[in-house]
Amino acid sequence: MEFGGRVREARQRLGMTQRELASATGLSTQYISDIERGLATGTTETVARICRALGLSMDEIFLAASYENTEQAGRQGEVGCGAGGAGAGDGAAHEGGA
């Protein structure tokens, strides 16, 4: 499930309407609807506002979605810091100090 679907799921679990979530975040109801349908993603600040209003951390929203996508692809593995991004999974060595 993608970010928007997880937002919808969390909002519904709390018994919130899109209008209530919009009011709690300072965003428009249309924008919340667009996010839930995957038509918009929002800035980091927007995501943080939504997560705060839903009582979730950004990790809970994104890592759960990443884990589900990994499961659906049939790959059992770790999901966490460093997963994805440039060079991930391309066989490049990741050695050396910080």
N, C-alpha and C positions, 0 to 999 in steps of 0.2 A: 504494500500500500504506500502510496506517495504522501508527501507532506500534507497536501490539501485534504486527503482522505483521513489522515490521522487527526487533523484539526477538527473536521466534522465529527469524527467518532468521539473525541474528547469532549467537544461542546455538547453533543447529544447526551453523553454519559452524565454530564453535569446538569442536564435539563435546561440548558441555555438556548435561547433563540439566536439567530444570526444578528438580530437587532441588539440584543443584550450584549453579545460579544463585541459588536461594533462600538457600542456605547462605552464598554469597559476599556477598549483599546484606543478610542479616538479615531477609529477608521470608519469608512462608510459601510453600510450594509451591503451595497453592491460589490465593494472590494472584498469583503469577507466571502461573499458568494463566489466571486471569481477565484479566490485562493482555494476554496474548498473544491471547486470544479477543475482545478489545475490550469486555469487560464491566466493566473498571475502567481508570482512567487513571493514578491515583497523583498524589501531590504533586510539586512540583518536586524536593524532596529525594529522593523515591523514584525518580524518573526519573534523577537524577544518580547514585544508587547503582547502578542497573541499568547505566547507561552506563559507569561506572567498571569494573564487573565484566566488562563485555563489551569493554573497551578502546576504546570509542567516545566521541566528544564528543557533546554534546547537539545541536550543529549537524548532525553527520552523521546522527543519527536523524531530526530534524525537518525539516531543509532538503531532504534526499533525499526524504522523504515528500511535502513540499510540491511539489517539482519534479515528482515522478511524477504527483501529482494534477493539476498544471497541464498536463502532457503529455496525460494521459488526457482532459482537458476540451477538448483541441484548441487550446489557447492556448499559443503559444510566447512566452516572456517571461522577465523577470528574477524570481528568487526570492531574497529576502534580507531585510535589515533594512527594516522599514517595510512589508513586504508583509502585507496583511490588516489586521485590527483596525478600530476605529471610523473611519469616514470613508474607508477605502481604496476606491478605485474609484468613489466617489460624485461625482466631478467637483469636489470641493472643492479650492481652491487651497492648495498647501503651500509658501508663500513666507515669506520673512523670516529673521531670524537664529535662532540656537539659543537 
